[in-house]
Amino acid sequence: MIVARFHAAVDEIPSATWNALRADDNPFLDHAFLSGLERHGCVRRDYGWRPHHLGIYRDACLIAAAPLYLKTNSHGEFVFDWSWAHAYAQHGLNYYPKLLCAVPYSPVCGPRLLTGAATDADTLRGIAIDAIRDETRRLGLSSAHLNFATETDAAAFAGRDWLMRFDWQFHWHNAGWTTFDEFLAALNHKKRKNIRGERARVARAGVCCEIRHGDELDATHWRALHAFYRSTFDDKGNHPALTLDFFHHLGAAMPRNVVAVLCRRGSALLAGALMLRSSTTLYGRYWGYHEHVEGLHFEACYYQGIEYCLRERLAMFEPGAQGEHKLARGFLPTRTRSFHWIADPRFRAAIANALRHEARALDAYRDHLLMHSPYAERT
């Protein structure tokens, strides 16, 4: 017999059991990452996150799962539905709480419907989707959402009454290059010259960058990286939800997944970027600085990451959400997908119509971007 159960903490599921259901080694779906968020004060009710993880069981054996949360706001999601919430409020209805299948604070594509190597994986993904919808109905919620789906997960929504929404992120794909100079040679002359100029300005400022993994960082490094992270959020007036204890946890629990870029002048740390990696992909995450140096953001967050991918033979670099400035540095628009189940049929129809208009505008936006491709031959 197959049953769905919901868990108030990911630690209610053994880490080996959860990780056995992952389709790949995407670090954001690692039990250690999700558990660390909960244990170290990053995912909390007063921040709008209440864990409600889905487990699909056959005869008490976990056969599928999904990271699931009850959300009382839309912070930390990066698929923006504030206008939907506003429309509900205008009609005297509650949009929150809602049910969200996602990784908190992480606009990173990856598997959300975890089925491991099951021979009936397609069926299990369908069961998980229906279980999320049914739980939304049972709790009387406005909606359910799944953010940053893989193509495999997206295919599971075909024929179901979920709305698909898409957007663009800027990703770097290795086209067979082995050195940074080979990558530069693929760019048009203007972009190649600009990148060399940006890197030269950082060097003239006396700043050097080094990369270390999590097990190569000491307590001083972690304090500095967390302070850099906090400074970026403070500058933008946002709340830095990730704690220093969580940063330490990443270094201890996932040491070789952590990739830190440390930027120094002499012995002084001026800036840093913290990234995560899988066996195929580098993920840019958190950046900050104590002293502004022209071009250093691009060096630490993009060029050091590209060089790392080339050395490590990684196929892709996802540097984070948004940012048209990434296009000129070799990152091309890549489609991201989210899926939404809206309980009220009137709002479902209105949102579906809005998404059709949005999709046309986003397709035109991509066409415009590719007219300005940085590559000598567009890729």
MARTI-133255 format. One line per 3 residues: number of its first residue (from 1); for each residue z, x, y of N, C-alpha, C. Coordinates in steps of 0.001 Angstrom, whole numbers. Atoms other than C-alpha are relative to their C-alpha. Layout:
# MARTI-133255
NUM = Z:X:Y:Z:X:Y:Z:X:Y ~ ...
//
This chain:
# MARTI-133255
1 = 0:848:-1199:0:0:0:0:882:1248 ~ 85:-762:-1244:-941:1329:3462:754:-744:1099 ~ -786:610:-1079:1508:694:6325:0:940:1200
4 = -119:-765:-1245:1781:1812:9957:1453:8:439 ~ -1355:-132:-536:5077:3121:11303:-86:768:1315 ~ -6:-637:-1305:5980:4274:14789:1283:805:152
7 = -1089:-968:-42:8211:7245:15541:373:309:1446 ~ -500:-244:-1353:10386:7812:18606:61:1480:344 ~ 73:-1444:-245:10035:11602:18275:-924:599:-1044
10 = 892:-634:969:7456:13829:16661:801:763:-1047 ~ -842:-690:969:10333:15672:14982:448:-899:-1143 ~ -258:880:1145:10812:12582:12790:-1014:249:-1122
13 = 1015:-363:983:7694:13878:11010:92:1506:-218 ~ -77:-1443:235:7995:17316:9329:-1228:715:543 ~ 1103:-717:-649:5895:19926:11095:-1127:316:-965
16 = 1049:-330:968:4039:20988:7935:-815:-1229:-362 ~ 692:1246:331:3187:17356:7175:-958:-396:1116 ~ 854:314:-1157:1868:16726:10692:-1175:967:80
19 = 1059:-989:-179:-78:19979:10892:-1049:-50:-1103 ~ 976:125:1091:-1722:19344:7526:-1056:-1049:304 ~ 957:1051:-358:-3449:16357:9155:-947:429:1118
22 = 874:-434:-1093:-5058:18382:11963:-1374:366:-548 ~ 1368:-301:422:-8827:18688:11759:-354:1459:237 ~ 263:-1401:-320:-8761:22192:13265:1284:581:573
25 = -1211:-650:-504:-6358:24620:14914:156:-148:1514 ~ -228:314:-1409:-6486:23055:18383:1504:67:283 ~ -1443:-216:-164:-3104:24234:19732:752:-1181:589
28 = -675:1116:-653:-2382:21068:21698:396:-1091:-988 ~ -378:961:1039:-2189:19049:18472:963:608:-1002 ~ -997:-637:860:138:21546:16828:1343:-701:184
31 = -1319:624:-62:3497:19999:15964:907:751:966 ~ -871:-805:-848:5172:22896:17790:-228:-297:1478 ~ 288:294:-1398:3402:22077:21071:593:-1359:385
34 = -475:1349:-317:4194:18348:20981:1519:-87:-81 ~ -1453:0:134:7731:18897:19747:656:736:1151 ~ -567:-751:-1113:8352:21496:22434:65:-813:1282
37 = -20:864:-1178:7402:19017:25156:1189:-957:-36 ~ -1089:973:129:9963:16554:23812:1369:670:33 ~ -1301:-656:110:12746:19013:23069:445:662:1295
40 = -335:-831:-1158:12583:20915:26335:-213:-709:1333 ~ -126:757:-1239:12639:18134:28896:-1272:-253:764 ~ 1267:237:-691:8932:17757:29696:-489:-1432:-161
43 = 382:1380:286:8304:14355:28081:1280:-823:-13 ~ -1244:756:-189:11008:11968:29303:-324:-1379:543 ~ 205:1368:-497:11396:8311:30113:-100:-34:1513
46 = 44:50:-1459:12092:9027:33775:-1254:658:556 ~ 1306:-500:-393:8757:10894:33889:-1120:-961:-408 ~ 996:991:385:7006:7853:32436:-547:156:-1402
49 = 461:-254:1360:6608:9137:28847:1090:-368:-1001 ~ -923:345:1082:8276:7565:25818:-757:153:-1321 ~ 730:-210:1263:7111:8926:22422:43:-1234:-889
52 = 134:1155:884:5865:6242:20062:-1089:342:-1029 ~ 1062:-580:815:3881:8313:17569:-315:-867:-1217 ~ 476:813:1123:1811:6581:14932:-62:825:-1281
55 = 177:-555:1332:2090:7394:11254:-574:-1067:-920 ~ 570:898:1004:-89:5780:8603:437:522:-1369 ~ -600:-420:1264:1585:5865:5201:-627:-750:-1172
58 = 364:600:1279:399:5237:1677:1089:371:-1004 ~ -1093:-235:957:3314:4821:-723:933:1101:491 ~ -968:-901:-647:5661:6705:1658:-569:1380:304
61 = 632:-1286:-293:3179:9587:2027:-829:-124:1281 ~ 740:45:-1250:1836:10299:5514:-1443:436:-240 ~ 1415:-302:244:-1969:10165:5354:-820:43:1294
64 = 675:-62:-1291:-2896:9815:9049:1061:-130:1094 ~ -962:44:-1102:-1200:10129:12432:-741:85:1318 ~ 562:-114:-1344:-1777:10028:16183:1137:208:991
67 = -1006:-173:-1049:186:11311:19204:-74:-1187:966 ~ 27:1284:-709:1157:8092:20949:1227:-103:897 ~ -1081:101:-976:3249:7280:24007:-50:-1351:694
70 = -127:1120:-929:4483:4266:25916:96:586:1399 ~ 71:-567:-1338:3595:5013:29542:382:-1055:1036 ~ -381:893:-1088:5192:3474:32622:-630:435:1329
73 = 824:-380:-1141:2813:5245:35027:-1245:674:-568 ~ 1211:-671:468:-474:7148:34871:-1:1483:334 ~ -98:-1417:-308:800:10613:35774:-208:834:-1259
76 = 135:-953:1086:-173:13558:33609:-1024:-357:-1045 ~ 993:463:973:-3160:11863:31950:-1403:544:272 ~ 1295:-540:-427:-6257:13020:33906:-1191:-898:-369
79 = 1023:1048:57:-8216:9859:33065:540:-1086:916 ~ -672:678:-1109:-7609:7960:36246:-248:-1502:-37 ~ 91:1458:66:-6860:4252:35939:902:-660:1048
82 = -847:562:-1051:-4849:3750:39130:-600:-1285:572 ~ 622:1197:-562:-7395:1210:40384:173:-1192:-938 ~ -242:1087:946:-6946:-834:37202:1424:-534:173
85 = -1391:420:-202:-3195:-861:37702:145:-788:1298 ~ -58:699:-1289:-3705:-1909:41335:-558:-1416:-116 ~ 588:1335:184:-5936:-4807:40269:967:-925:-717
88 = -1009:813:685:-3281:-6045:37860:1084:-438:978 ~ -1075:316:-942:-643:-5851:40592:-449:-1051:1013 ~ 516:985:-946:-2862:-7810:42998:-4:-1414:-584
91 = 0:1305:663:-2970:-10611:40427:1377:-370:-555 ~ -1361:312:409:782:-10546:39885:289:306:-1453 ~ -156:-347:1414:483:-8956:36428:466:1453:-134
94 = -495:-1346:263:2083:-5877:34911:-1034:797:-798 ~ 873:-912:736:-235:-3052:33925:838:941:-871 ~ -915:-865:733:2695:-892:32810:1131:-842:-577
97 = 420:-1158:789:3907:-156:30266:-1314:-250:-738 ~ 1220:15:800:741:680:28367:202:981:-1156 ~ -84:-887:1152:116:2528:25109:-1097:1052:128
100 = 931:-1099:-226:-1544:5951:25325:-6:960:-1175 ~ 204:-1031:1020:-2933:8200:22605:-587:1212:703 ~ 419:-1155:-799:-3148:11622:24245:987:1131:-216
103 = -927:-1126:-80:-1542:15021:24706:506:73:1436 ~ -516:31:-1373:773:14952:27745:-414:1221:812 ~ 291:-1027:-1004:-312:16929:30808:-1166:913:-400
106 = 1010:-900:563:-3342:18307:28941:-1367:-686:-58 ~ 1344:583:11:-6898:17235:29892:-945:819:-869 ~ 686:-868:959:-8215:18959:26776:-580:-857:-1114
109 = 607:739:1115:-10692:17541:24276:563:499:-1322 ~ -503:-373:1317:-9454:17486:20717:223:-1222:-846 ~ -233:1145:885:-8737:15306:17698:1251:-764:416
112 = -1141:869:-292:-6438:12373:18360:396:-827:-1227 ~ -251:776:1225:-6773:10434:15095:-10:989:-1162 ~ -149:-1115:928:-5455:12941:12578:-26:-509:-1439
115 = 174:469:1383:-6592:12470:8975:-112:1138:-1003 ~ 83:-1130:908:-6680:15968:7512:-1337:67:-711 ~ 1224:-147:791:-9186:16538:4726:-231:-1204:-899
118 = 119:1197:834:-9026:12974:3388:-1463:-365:-228 ~ 1369:419:308:-12174:11794:1636:-341:-1328:656 ~ 209:1285:-677:-11710:8401:3296:406:96:1471
121 = -448:-234:-1372:-11135:9886:6777:-538:-1042:967 ~ 569:999:-905:-13504:7433:8494:779:-1306:-80 ~ -782:1229:184:-11597:4507:7023:1371:137:633
124 = -1338:-209:-553:-8263:6008:8028:-16:-7:1523 ~ 88:54:-1469:-9410:6509:11619:-116:-1441:472 ~ 96:1411:-350:-10389:2842:11728:1336:-709:-143
127 = -1328:596:189:-6977:1858:10352:927:395:1145 ~ -850:-455:-1103:-5277:3969:13028:-349:-722:1301 ~ 419:715:-1224:-7330:2398:15824:512:-1430:-22
130 = -466:1388:99:-6498:-1098:14581:1520:-72:119 ~ -1463:-4:-91:-2813:-163:14268:450:160:1450 ~ -332:-167:-1422:-2730:991:17907:-243:-1308:749
133 = 285:1286:-652:-4389:-2262:19035:1048:-1037:-387 ~ -966:1002:451:-2037:-4376:16904:1374:241:602 ~ -1296:-301:-609:1025:-2566:18269:-12:-379:1479
136 = 125:422:-1394:-238:-3189:21805:213:-1503:120 ~ -196:1458:9:-420:-6899:21020:1445:-355:-313 ~ -1363:333:416:2964:-6948:19277:996:217:1129
139 = -914:-316:-1095:4674:-5333:22268:-328:-753:1280 ~ 390:762:-1189:2853:-7593:24742:-443:885:1149 ~ 421:-945:-1026:1330:-4642:26618:-1374:-372:548
142 = 1282:308:-645:-1638:-4760:28960:-1169:649:-713 ~ 1150:-800:413:-3716:-2124:27235:428:1160:-881 ~ -163:-1233:765:-4124:826:24895:-1137:941:376
145 = 955:-989:-472:-5952:4070:25693:24:1218:-914 ~ 101:-1269:725:-7181:7170:23867:-841:939:851 ~ 627:-889:-970:-8074:10127:26085:-528:1278:-637
148 = 600:-1276:371:-10335:13171:25586:-280:70:-1501 ~ 324:120:1422:-11704:12144:22203:-1079:996:-413 ~ 1100:-758:589:-13811:14344:19963:-1129:-964:-357
151 = 1112:846:437:-17225:13088:18844:351:-742:-1284 ~ -397:651:1255:-15732:12357:15421:886:-1203:265 ~ -855:1131:-346:-12994:10190:16897:-790:-1075:730
154 = 786:978:-756:-15465:8555:19274:-824:-883:-925 ~ 824:778:929:-17656:7479:16372:797:-1100:-673 ~ -833:995:678:-14721:5586:14881:164:-1277:816
157 = -140:1184:-846:-14731:3166:17843:-1240:-892:-16 ~ 1229:795:43:-18268:1936:17140:261:-1351:-645 ~ -173:1340:532:-18311:-1815:16626:1347:-629:275
160 = -1305:558:-358:-14781:-2284:17955:3:-350:1489 ~ 27:522:-1364:-13883:-4042:21189:786:881:973 ~ -553:-959:-944:-12723:-890:22976:-1095:402:983
163 = 945:-430:-1016:-14389:183:26203:-58:1527:26 ~ 172:-1446:-91:-15830:3689:26390:-200:409:1453 ~ 131:-567:-1336:-15459:5699:29557:-290:1492:-147
166 = 238:-1432:91:-16794:9170:30206:92:647:1373 ~ -44:-791:-1225:-16551:11926:32755:-551:1378:-354 ~ 507:-1349:230:-17577:15565:33143:1092:1023:269
169 = -743:-1222:-264:-15645:18781:32794:-990:1161:-8 ~ 860:-1173:-44:-17048:22272:33323:459:998:-1057 ~ -332:-888:1109:-17071:24377:30140:-988:1163:-65
172 = 843:-1183:235:-18402:27845:29367:-295:105:-1487 ~ 423:-136:1396:-20382:28276:26152:-637:1372:-188 ~ 552:-1325:271:-21144:31674:24683:-1378:-145:-645
175 = 1373:101:491:-24908:31924:24225:-414:1221:-809 ~ 297:-1179:801:-24634:34996:22018:271:1305:711 ~ -320:-1211:-748:-23433:37451:24673:1163:746:-660
178 = -1106:-804:522:-21123:40298:23661:738:751:1102 ~ -646:-669:-1118:-20331:41811:27075:-145:-850:1257 ~ 62:730:-1258:-19692:40524:30583:-1322:276:713
181 = 1282:-313:-625:-22807:42324:31800:-1131:-821:-615 ~ 1021:848:630:-24905:40415:29248:91:-1426:529 ~ -183:1333:-593:-23416:37167:30539:-571:-30:1418
184 = 511:-42:-1374:-24166:38190:34134:-1519:41:38 ~ 1459:-126:12:-27736:39052:33210:-689:-1341:-215 ~ 579:1324:235:-28291:35430:32178:24:-876:1247
187 = -120:782:-1231:-27393:34183:35674:-1133:346:957 ~ 985:-333:-1024:-29746:33961:38599:579:1064:936 ~ -396:-1170:-793:-29636:36813:41088:1136:-310:970
190 = -1016:338:-997:-27567:35031:43735:1370:-156:-632 ~ -1299:221:649:-24818:33924:41357:542:1306:-563 ~ -426:-1288:548:-24713:37325:39667:584:882:1111
193 = -468:-804:-1128:-24343:39050:43036:1342:-522:523 ~ -1245:585:-509:-21604:36628:44162:1185:335:-904 ~ -1088:-293:933:-19541:37175:41007:398:1467:99
196 = -325:-1412:-148:-19784:40948:41309:747:256:1302 ~ -690:-161:-1274:-18744:40652:44945:1433:-489:-53 ~ -1365:523:124:-15710:38505:44111:884:962:-787
199 = -790:-921:813:-14559:40940:41443:279:1291:764 ~ -185:-1224:-779:-15070:43888:43771:1073:-181:1069 ~ -1017:244:-1026:-12906:42286:46480:1403:74:-598
202 = -1309:-68:661:-10022:41904:44017:360:1458:-273 ~ -258:-1417:270:-10370:45540:42986:347:754:1274 ~ -290:-689:-1263:-10449:46710:46627:1380:-350:532
205 = -1347:400:-416:-7220:44767:47217:1079:685:-829 ~ -955:-754:802:-5616:47031:44624:655:-799:-1111 ~ -573:872:1028:-5019:44248:42117:-681:276:-1339
208 = 490:-174:1369:-5378:44861:38390:512:-1149:-853 ~ -377:1087:903:-5295:42190:35680:87:524:-1427 ~ -114:-302:1418:-4103:42543:32112:282:-1284:-763
211 = -219:1172:848:-3995:40085:29241:1011:347:-1079 ~ -987:-143:1068:-1030:39686:26915:126:-1313:-750 ~ -298:1183:805:-279:37292:24079:1490:-320:94
214 = -1368:480:-168:2950:35354:23791:1054:939:-519 ~ -983:-924:557:4696:37937:21618:1:1340:720 ~ 25:-1217:-815:3871:40609:24212:590:-236:1383
217 = -604:361:-1272:5713:38870:27053:1521:29:-135 ~ -1461:9:16:9369:39436:27909:525:-1085:944 ~ -614:1068:-803:11813:37192:29767:-434:71:1456
220 = 439:-147:-1397:10731:38632:33133:-1393:-579:190 ~ 1348:574:-74:7096:37757:32441:40:-1521:6 ~ -48:1458:106:7999:34208:31440:552:-631:1279
223 = -535:537:-1262:10105:33669:34556:-1063:42:1086 ~ 1055:-111:-1020:7227:34909:36711:-1096:-1026:-228 ~ 1063:962:290:4625:32763:34949:439:-1419:331
226 = -481:1348:-328:6801:29682:35300:121:-181:1514 ~ -89:86:-1470:7424:30450:38981:-1392:-177:607 ~ 1374:193:-483:3658:30775:39524:-443:-1443:-217
229 = 357:1398:328:3130:27421:37777:660:-968:980 ~ -716:894:-915:5795:25765:39916:-574:78:1413 ~ 495:-148:-1369:4350:27188:43124:-1284:-781:211
232 = 1244:759:-128:958:25603:42450:286:-1480:151 ~ -337:1420:-98:2494:22184:41892:701:-308:1311 ~ -694:217:-1268:4777:22544:44907:-977:-15:1168
235 = 982:-62:-1087:1831:23490:47125:-789:-1296:119 ~ 796:1228:-1:7:20314:46110:861:-1254:74 ~ -895:1146:-93:3071:18091:46380:161:-756:-1296
238 = -140:643:1311:3092:17360:42647:1264:479:-702 ~ -1224:-324:719:5953:17435:40180:-307:921:-1174 ~ 227:-904:1127:6033:20453:37803:836:-435:-1209
241 = -741:599:1111:7005:18699:34568:378:1005:-1086 ~ -246:-953:1086:6880:21745:32289:1135:946:386 ~ -1195:-775:-281:10172:23611:32056:-155:1449:-449
244 = -11:-1393:438:10889:27324:31695:326:80:-1488 ~ -325:6:1429:12437:26547:28309:-1235:-323:-837 ~ 1228:302:735:9111:25031:27226:-921:1210:-32
247 = 820:-1205:-6:7257:28168:28305:525:1004:-1029 ~ -584:-897:1001:9692:30289:26261:-300:-502:-1411 ~ 281:594:1318:9188:27888:23349:-1424:316:-448
250 = 1382:-325:364:5408:28408:23441:-102:1435:-484 ~ 66:-1401:387:5905:32156:23281:619:278:-1344 ~ -688:-217:1274:8271:31907:20333:-674:-724:-1153
253 = 526:830:1085:6631:29113:18339:-1489:181:-225 ~ 1460:-107:83:2943:29792:19073:-467:1306:657 ~ 209:-1228:-773:2840:33457:20132:-1436:452:106
256 = 1381:-498:-55:-768:34271:19230:-959:-1038:558 ~ 795:1002:-708:-2023:31026:20752:113:152:1507 ~ -243:-170:-1431:-637:32053:24141:-782:1207:505
259 = 771:-1062:-652:-2933:34113:26385:390:-9:1472 ~ -459:-76:-1388:-1407:35238:29693:-784:1064:752 ~ 638:-955:-902:-3297:36918:32535:1026:367:1064
262 = -979:-492:-951:-917:39057:34599:-714:825:1059 ~ 706:-652:-1108:-2116:40197:38029:1006:818:798 ~ -957:-913:-616:-387:43241:39528:-654:829:1096
265 = 296:-1120:-901:-509:45564:42472:1135:987:-199 ~ -1062:-906:410:1364:48586:41255:848:-660:-1078 ~ -898:624:976:4410:47272:39416:325:-1453:344
268 = -351:1348:-465:4593:43994:41374:-976:-1038:-542 ~ 815:1120:464:3339:40780:39760:-289:-916:1182 ~ 400:836:-1131:1367:38852:42389:-415:-1395:-424
271 = 568:1274:449:-154:36059:40306:-122:31:-1515 ~ 178:58:1447:-731:34856:36782:-650:-1302:-418 ~ 591:1193:612:-2564:32407:34578:444:-52:-1448
274 = -431:199:1381:-1303:30975:31311:-1014:-888:-694 ~ 1009:715:764:-3861:29850:28726:459:-132:-1448 ~ -203:116:1438:-3876:28743:25106:-1347:184:-680
277 = 1247:-208:722:-6442:29495:22423:105:-540:-1427 ~ 141:281:1419:-7650:28347:19030:-871:1105:-594 ~ 872:-1002:612:-9892:30260:16620:-1396:-14:607
280 = 1347:117:-561:-12971:29093:18573:-22:-139:1515 ~ 27:455:-1393:-11901:28093:22098:1192:533:772 ~ -1055:-350:-939:-9903:29355:25066:177:-1162:961
283 = -317:1128:-870:-8149:26721:27180:789:503:1209 ~ -735:-345:-1209:-7219:27507:30775:974:-1112:369 ~ -983:1026:-278:-4037:25732:31803:699:170:1359
286 = -908:-31:-1144:-1587:26956:34473:-203:1301:789 ~ 263:-1139:-877:-2110:29257:37458:880:-95:1228 ~ -719:-18:-1265:-177:30341:40508:94:1408:541
289 = -72:-1315:-633:493:33190:42910:1138:21:1012 ~ -972:-210:-1073:3063:34636:45307:-653:608:1232 ~ 735:-568:-1129:509:36440:47474:-1473:-375:-161
292 = 1411:364:76:-2942:35145:48279:-867:1247:119 ~ 998:-1068:-28:-5720:37619:47463:-1359:-666:-192 ~ 1303:655:75:-9296:36536:48119:-691:313:-1327
295 = 718:-151:1254:-11127:35927:44859:872:125:-1228 ~ -859:-243:1156:-8080:36419:42645:76:-1216:-926 ~ -3:1195:849:-8056:32806:41450:-1177:22:-966
298 = 1178:-44:863:-11590:33220:40117:125:1109:-1053 ~ -159:-1112:939:-10753:36578:38532:966:-370:-1127 ~ -1038:269:996:-7578:35414:36786:-334:-1195:-885
301 = 185:1258:728:-8673:31924:35772:-1346:-109:-694 ~ 1340:132:566:-12360:32451:34948:-520:1310:-597 ~ 670:-1209:475:-13634:36019:34685:811:726:-1069
304 = -814:-600:1058:-10694:37383:32714:-98:-821:-1289 ~ 136:851:1183:-10998:34395:30392:-1333:185:-696 ~ 1312:-230:594:-14731:34927:29879:-19:1339:-738
307 = -51:-1298:673:-14142:38597:29095:811:-68:-1286 ~ -812:160:1208:-11432:37617:26632:-811:-699:-1098 ~ 825:706:984:-13779:35155:24907:-1051:932:-607
310 = 1019:-920:496:-16447:37843:24626:601:1031:-956 ~ -652:-975:887:-14012:40365:23128:425:-628:-1318 ~ -560:665:1172:-12505:37844:20726:-1032:-828:-761
313 = 1082:757:639:-15857:36229:19817:311:-1500:-41 ~ -241:1435:-114:-14731:32797:20977:-1252:-682:534 ~ 1250:685:-324:-17480:30227:21371:54:-753:1315
316 = -73:900:-1157:-16144:28198:24298:1260:286:808 ~ -1114:-139:-926:-13876:28330:27327:69:-1284:811 ~ -252:1205:-784:-12453:25105:28775:1044:357:1053
319 = -945:-504:-999:-10841:26136:32083:875:-1063:659 ~ -817:1043:-595:-9288:22761:32941:-842:-1093:630 ~ 690:1176:-530:-10157:19516:34661:-588:286:1381
322 = 581:64:-1341:-12435:19041:37663:-456:1377:508 ~ 340:-1258:-631:-13751:21733:40007:-1464:363:-42 ~ 1424:-336:-54:-17414:21952:41005:-232:1492:217
325 = 147:-1434:-228:-16805:25565:42020:-192:770:-1301 ~ 168:-677:1295:-16810:26406:38292:-1477:130:-364 ~ 1421:-26:338:-20543:25656:38088:-622:1336:391
328 = 589:-1245:-483:-21462:28724:40146:477:1207:-788 ~ -567:-1110:769:-19408:30850:37741:-290:-122:-1495 ~ 498:32:1368:-21223:29890:34558:489:-1141:-851
331 = -546:1125:753:-19440:26685:33535:-875:-1235:254 ~ 935:1121:-131:-21738:23727:32860:689:-1335:-282 ~ -612:1319:231:-20934:19973:32939:-96:-414:-1464
334 = -121:403:1399:-19774:18760:29538:693:-1351:-49 ~ -508:1364:28:-19108:15134:28682:1372:-76:-692 ~ -1262:366:637:-15560:13955:27963:43:-1515:-139
337 = -12:1440:306:-14785:10531:26501:1422:-521:-132 ~ -1251:714:249:-11924:8072:26575:-342:-1424:-415 ~ 211:1354:507:-11522:4645:24982:1184:-871:396
340 = -996:868:-614:-9650:1634:26302:-87:-1403:-593 ~ -71:1383:485:-8525:-1641:24754:810:-795:1012 ~ -609:817:-1047:-7740:-4242:27410:315:-1370:-596
343 = -415:1224:683:-5737:-7214:26139:-577:-1256:650 ~ 460:1194:-709:-6746:-9734:28822:-1527:-3:48 ~ 1471:-14:41:-10400:-10740:28262:-638:-14:1386
346 = 559:21:-1345:-10942:-11362:31994:-36:1409:591 ~ -22:-1371:-502:-9843:-7861:32939:-904:893:-835 ~ 893:-793:850:-11725:-6442:29953:-1438:-106:496
349 = 1370:199:-491:-14958:-7965:31275:-208:678:1354 ~ 131:-605:-1331:-14309:-6801:34846:-33:1524:-86 ~ -33:-1456:147:-13456:-3258:33767:-1278:498:-666
352 = 1255:-380:653:-16487:-3134:31458:-1145:60:1007 ~ 1046:7:-1025:-18712:-4028:34389:152:1199:937 ~ -238:-1145:-878:-17085:-1401:36600:-393:1304:-681
355 = 329:-1223:729:-17550:1230:33898:-1511:202:-118 ~ 1455:-135:35:-21265:475:33663:-522:603:1304 ~ 399:-564:-1297:-21650:1173:37389:440:1464:110
358 = -517:-1362:-59:-19474:4267:37102:-855:943:-844 ~ 798:-839:895:-21556:5586:34185:-1328:388:646 ~ 1269:-324:-661:-24788:5358:36173:213:1069:1078
361 = -277:-982:-1048:-23220:7271:39046:314:1367:-593 ~ -356:-1273:629:-21840:9931:36703:-1214:681:-619 ~ 1233:-593:521:-25205:10423:35003:-814:635:1134
364 = 723:-545:-1152:-26812:10909:38419:695:1259:521 ~ -778:-1166:-444:-24026:13342:39340:-316:1217:-867 ~ 326:-1117:892:-24743:15489:36267:-1416:513:289
367 = 1368:-430:-300:-28468:15513:37041:-36:853:1267 ~ -66:-767:-1245:-27657:16717:40541:602:1378:-251 ~ -639:-1279:294:-25347:19434:39203:-964:968:-674
370 = 879:-875:766:-27934:20776:36777:-1178:505:834 ~ 1009:-533:-920:-30407:21145:39641:492:1310:629 ~ -599:-1207:-580:-28002:23896:40774:597:879:-1097
373 = -480:-829:1110:-27516:25559:37399:37:1461:414 ~ -73:-1416:-376:-26356:29161:37802:-865:900:-861 ~ 731:-838:941:-28505:30352:34929:-1462:163:420
376 = 1384:-284:-362:-31874:31980:35448:-950:-952:-728 ~ 688:1063:744:-33203:29692:32713:1077:-997:-376 ~ -1055:990:168:-31237:26469:32625:323:-212:-1446
379 = -471:148:1371:-29114:26072:29484:728:-1298:-155
//
